[in-house]
């Protein structure tokens, strides 16, 4: 990929997008404010990403992918080690619990460079994305509210919550706010049957943790435990 020539001293943004439809969207949507697009790369092979960055010298790297994989996080760790002051914006649609610890380390590894980690479905306006890019350029760490507890919250003290996967914690966050199964499915862009499957898993772990819990009110009990553990409900 050849970077576009720049003439003004603005925030230099490099977009690396692994999905074709999003690459076209970035080409069509004009960026507002002091942001200069260096280029839009299709880097299915993450091993070539350091070379692309070396050629363009961006202030902020925006990396988009459908599923967050170990190879993506490992590559970003290598990039951060070489370019600690470069901002990184990471967007993805799905993930596994194994990547959360790696993202926690990535968030703490910058030397002046910011980090933004967001689910694609959480961003509904161009202004949101631009604000996130600017924050990363200023060295700030901004996290999707649905992911913040998983990435920075560490392991909860409650035995029940320790057993939950990252996706189950995400569902718990929405459940504790009063979301219905349908609303959770819509918010996470997943099928309602998938939500029900995760909730059944959550309830099974809740019952296994303490047989004294009232099984008729598992949804309320689970929500109260989550809110108490995250400090949103007084003991």
C-alpha positions in Angstrom: 0.0 0.0 0.0 1.3 3.5 -0.9 0.4 6.2 1.5 -1.2 9.4 0.2 1.1 12.5 0.3 0.3 14.9 3.1 0.7 18.7 3.0 -0.7 19.9 6.3 0.3 19.2 9.9 -2.8 17.4 11.1 -3.5 14.2 12.9 -2.3 11.5 10.5 -4.6 8.5 10.5 -3.9 5.1 9.0 -6.9 2.7 8.6 -6.2 -1.0 8.4 -9.5 -2.8 7.8 -9.9 -6.5 7.2 -13.5 -6.3 5.9 -14.2 -5.0 2.4 -17.5 -3.3 3.2 -15.9 -1.2 5.9 -13.0 -0.2 3.6 -15.5 1.2 1.1 -17.4 3.0 3.9 -14.2 4.7 5.1 -13.6 5.8 1.5 -17.1 7.3 1.1 -17.4 9.1 4.5 -15.4 12.4 4.7 -13.4 12.8 7.9 -14.1 16.1 9.7 -11.8 18.1 11.8 -8.0 18.0 11.9 -7.7 14.4 10.7 -5.8 13.5 7.6 -6.3 10.0 6.1 -3.0 8.5 5.0 -4.5 5.4 3.5 -6.9 2.5 3.8 -5.1 -0.9 3.9 -6.4 -4.4 3.5 -4.1 -6.4 5.8 -5.4 -9.9 6.1 -1.8 -10.9 6.9 -1.1 -9.1 10.2 2.6 -9.9 9.9 2.9 -7.1 7.3 1.3 -4.5 9.5 4.6 -3.2 11.1 6.0 -2.5 7.6 2.9 -0.6 6.6 3.2 1.6 9.7 6.9 2.1 9.1 6.1 3.4 5.6 3.3 5.8 6.7 4.3 7.0 10.2 0.7 7.6 11.4 -0.2 9.4 14.6 -3.1 7.0 15.1 -3.7 3.5 13.7 -7.3 2.4 13.3 -7.6 -1.4 13.0 -10.9 -3.0 12.3 -11.7 -6.7 12.2 -14.8 -8.9 12.5 -13.5 -11.3 15.2 -10.8 -10.3 17.7 -8.2 -13.1 17.4 -5.0 -13.8 19.4 -2.9 -13.0 16.3 -4.5 -9.5 16.1 -3.7 -8.6 19.7 -0.2 -10.1 19.5 0.6 -8.0 16.4 -0.7 -4.9 18.2 1.6 -5.7 21.2 4.6 -5.8 18.8 3.5 -2.6 17.2 3.1 -0.8 20.5 6.6 -2.0 21.6 8.1 -0.3 18.5 5.8 2.7 18.4 4.8 3.4 22.0 3.6 6.9 21.3 1.2 6.0 18.4 -2.5 6.0 19.2 -4.3 2.7 18.5 -8.1 2.4 17.9 -9.3 -1.2 17.8 -12.8 -2.1 16.5 -14.3 -5.5 16.3 -17.7 -7.3 16.3 -17.0 -10.4 18.3 -14.4 -11.7 20.7 -13.4 -14.5 23.1 -12.6 -14.3 26.8 -9.0 -15.3 26.1 -8.2 -11.9 24.5 -9.3 -9.8 27.5 -6.2 -10.3 29.5 -4.0 -9.5 26.5 -6.0 -6.3 25.9 -5.4 -5.4 29.6 -1.7 -5.6 29.1 -1.9 -3.6 25.8 -3.8 -0.8 27.6 -1.0 -0.5 30.1 1.9 -0.8 27.6 1.7 2.6 25.9 4.3 5.4 26.5 2.2 8.4 25.6 0.1 6.6 23.0 -3.6 6.3 23.6 -5.8 3.2 23.1 -9.4 2.8 22.2 -11.2 -0.6 22.2 -14.8 -0.7 21.0 -17.3 -3.1 19.6 -18.4 -2.0 16.1 -22.0 -2.1 17.1 -21.5 0.4 19.9 -20.6 3.2 17.4 -23.6 4.7 15.8 -22.3 8.1 14.6 -19.3 9.4 12.8 -18.8 11.9 15.5 -18.3 9.1 18.0 -15.5 7.6 16.0 -13.8 10.9 15.4 -13.9 11.7 19.1 -12.3 8.3 19.9 -9.6 8.8 17.3 -8.8 12.3 18.8 -8.7 10.8 22.3 -6.2 8.1 21.2 -4.0 10.7 19.7 -3.9 12.6 23.0 -2.8 9.5 24.9 -6.1 8.7 26.5 -7.4 5.2 27.1 -11.1 4.8 26.1 -13.0 1.6 26.4 -16.4 0.4 25.3 -18.6 0.4 28.4 -19.6 -3.2 27.5 -15.9 -4.2 27.7 -14.5 -2.0 30.3 -15.2 -4.3 33.3 -13.7 -7.3 31.4 -10.6 -5.5 30.3 -9.7 -3.3 33.4 -11.9 -4.6 36.1 -9.8 -7.7 36.9 -11.2 -10.9 38.2 -14.2 -10.3 40.6 -14.1 -11.5 44.1 -17.5 -13.2 43.9 -16.9 -16.9 43.1 -20.0 -16.9 40.8 -18.7 -14.0 38.7 -15.3 -15.6 38.5 -16.8 -18.4 36.5 -18.4 -16.2 33.8 -16.9 -15.7 30.4 -16.3 -12.2 28.9 -19.5 -12.5 26.8 -21.5 -13.6 29.9 -20.1 -10.6 31.8 -21.2 -8.4 29.0 -24.7 -9.8 29.1 -24.7 -9.4 32.9 -23.9 -5.7 32.5 -27.0 -5.2 30.3 -29.2 -7.5 32.4 -28.3 -5.5 35.5 -29.5 -2.3 33.7 -33.0 -3.9 33.2 -32.6 -4.9 29.6 -34.9 -7.7 28.4 -33.5 -10.7 26.4 -34.7 -9.0 23.2 -33.0 -5.7 24.1 -29.7 -7.5 24.9 -29.8 -9.4 21.6 -30.4 -6.2 19.7 -27.7 -4.3 21.6 -25.1 -7.0 21.0 -26.2 -7.9 17.5 -26.7 -11.5 18.4 -29.7 -13.9 18.2 -32.1 -14.0 21.1 -31.6 -17.7 21.3 -27.9 -17.0 21.9 -28.8 -14.7 24.7 -31.0 -17.4 26.2 -28.2 -19.9 25.9 -25.8 -17.6 27.8 -28.3 -16.8 30.5 -29.0 -20.5 31.1 -25.2 -20.9 31.5 -25.1 -18.0 33.9 -27.9 -19.3 36.0 -26.3 -22.8 36.1 -23.1 -21.3 37.5 -25.1 -19.2 40.0 -26.9 -22.3 41.3 -23.7 -24.3 41.5 -22.0 -21.5 43.5 -24.6 -21.4 46.3 -27.5 -23.7 46.6 -29.2 -21.4 49.1 -30.0 -18.8 46.3 -33.7 -18.6 45.5 -33.9 -20.3 42.1 -37.2 -18.7 41.3 -35.5 -15.3 41.1 -32.2 -16.1 39.4 -32.3 -13.1 37.1 -32.8 -10.7 40.0 -30.2 -12.4 42.2 -27.6 -12.5 39.3 -28.2 -8.8 38.6 -27.8 -7.8 42.3 -24.5 -9.8 42.6 -23.1 -8.1 39.5 -24.1 -4.6 40.7 -22.7 -5.2 44.1 -19.4 -6.6 42.8 -19.0 -3.7 40.4 -19.7 -1.1 43.1 -23.0 0.0 41.6 -25.1 -1.4 44.5 -24.4 -0.8 48.1 -23.6 -3.9 50.2 
